[in-house]
Amino acid sequence: MKKYLYIALGFLTFGLGTVGMFLPFLPTTVFYLLTGFFWVRSSDRLHQQFIESEKYKQYIEEPLVKKNITNKGLFRMFVMMLFVFAIPFALTDRALLRVVLISVYLAHLIGLTWHLRFRK
């Protein structure tokens, strides 16, 4: 039963990740990482198919595992994250929440740049 639940959740997250390539508010990478997590626990065949897929190599392996991301890719990632953080920023009147959103975005900006560019 657990195996089938993981397979179903893997297909759900794979679908959401694929849709996320076209919608800026859905994070493709996060959903593809979850797909890998679910499929590695459900089926060796599904996991192998997933890590050999072109989208996995493009969105996970190259930028996150091999840390081979172009400046354009890094910029695009941060612009998409900016849209995700801008939605709750625009919808709230609370100054504290806005400060937290800005702080978290800047922490992502600094941390991911450091991790993907300077960390070996």
Beta strands, then each sheet from edge to edge (+ up, - down):
end
